[in-house]
Amino acid sequence: MAWGTESRARTSTSEHRQRRARVFLRDGYACQLRYPNVCTGAAEHMDHIGNIADGGIEDDSNAQAVCIPCHKVKTKKDKGDIAKV
């Protein structure tokens, strides 16, 4: 699956919403990435640690709570738009 080609069908399911709630509770609603100079600390997104587009699984163990700025940075890194840290 290529970046940006998936539909909202996967993320609008009850299962996905339940996973998101479990991950946020597990991670204490705190950003798990904590990139310097961008992190707000408050998680608002759920991120797949191993990207679905690259074969990552839909499972709590492959998910983390992240703030929006950190999620944007990670997404750019994952897409190769910026250098890996």
Sequence and secondary structure as in RCSB ss.txt:
>XXXX:A:sequence
MAWGTESRARTSTSEHRQRRARVFLRDGYACQLRYPNVCTGAAEHMDHIGNIADGGIEDDSNAQAVCIPCHKVKT
KKDKGDIAKV
>XXXX:A:secstr
  TT   TTTTTSHHHHHHHHHHHHHTTTB SS  TTT  SB  EEEESS GGGT  SSGGGEEEE HHHHHHHH
HHHHTSS   
